[in-house]
């Protein structure tokens, strides 16, 4: 594994990501395993037919720098990468608004995982908005013949709006609260691997 330099970025102090697993139980108390990514709310601002793109355009400023988000989508066995999975991502703009009307589809995009199940996109860290919402990026992972649809969100470590029993309900949720590090190209980066549930 390549060494990563963890950095301070937009006010967050980065520390090591926990690799510990958690055992999850279904509502009926049966064992579900410890790898499926926990779900989150879809929210009212999902918009269909976003452009296919990995680079979300924005105007860089002193308080808004690009960040690269990377990851791999795995199957329900927790280890098999899934190629050609469609992923929608979206977040609010620098003013805390979601683009629901313009042809620009600001802060929205979709793409497929590659032959190795990997994905990436480049955007900026969205602001917090409203009274309680922390900074976050929405994900909608399309269902496949073998796996269920996944709706989830990425959060950023150090965000004081993230509270226990608010945005962190289940132990696995902590794996979606990510550190920012500097990758080998000197870019600010976070990694969110996604684990699907069998259909």
Order of alpha helices (4+ residues) and beta strands (2+ residues): beta-beta-beta-beta-beta-beta-beta-beta-beta-beta-beta-beta-beta-beta-beta
